[in-house]
Amino acid sequence: MIGFIVAGLVIGALARLIKPGKQNLGLIATLLLGLAGSVIGGVVANLLGTGDIFELNVLGFIVAVVAAVLLIGVAETLAGRSRSRTH
């Protein structure tokens, strides 16, 4: 479980480094989006038969980072949309 959290944090941090521009996301949001990305990567790797959902492998890691980048983009869009309504 701790390894899964650490992996989520690493994947979230990598996704934030890869995504261009400034992200207004805190550490908890980065962790949660990284965890979501790692679950997505694990599911895709499992569906392709390259490993288990919670097993660290190259394909799952790559898919996890790409999924986290996309999730960060969605989270920023939603956060920006809600901020523009309140101001």
N, C-alpha and C positions, 0 to 999 in steps of 0.2 A: 504493500500500500504506500509506504513512504517512497519507494522507488518510482511508483506511478506518479506521485505528486511532484517529485523532483524532475521526472521526465516531462511532465506537463509544463512546469516552470521553464525548463530549458527550451522546449518547443515553442512556448509563447514568446520567450525572449528572442529566439531566432526569427520568429515570424515578425516581431516588431522591428528587428534590424533589417529584414528583407523588404518590408512594406515601406514604400517611399512616403515622405512627409512626416509631420509631427502627429503622434497619436496622443490623445488625451485620455489614456486608460491607466488606471492604477495597477498596483501589484496584484491585487485579488482578481481584477478583470483579466489581466494577462495570464494568471494561473488558470482561471476557469476556461478561458478560450484555448489555452494550450492543452488542458485536459480534454476538452471537447475534440480538439484536433487530433490528439493521440488516440482517442477512442475511434474516431473516424478512420484514422490510418490503420489501426489494428483490425477494424472490421473489413476494410478493403483488402488488407494483406491476408486475412483469414478467408475471405471469399475467393481470392486468387490462389489459395493453397500454399502460401509462402510462410505461414506461421500462425500462431495462436493470437487472439485479440490482445492479450497483455504481454506478448513476447516481443522483445525489441529486435527488429530486423531492418535492413536497409530500405526495402520498399515501403514498409509501414511507416518508418521514420520520415521518408521523403513525402509520402502522402499526408502524414500528420502535419508537417510544416506547411505544406501548400494549403491544407484545410484550415489551419490556424490563421494563415495570412488572409484567406477569404473571410473567415469569421471575424477577424479584426476589422476588415473593411466594412462588413455588414454592421458590426457594433458601432463603428464610428459614424456611419450613415444614420443609423437609428438615433444615436446620441445627439448628432448635429440637428436632426429633424426635430427632436423634442426640445432642444435648447432654443431653436429658432421660433418655436411656438410660444415659449414662455417669455421671450424678450420682445 
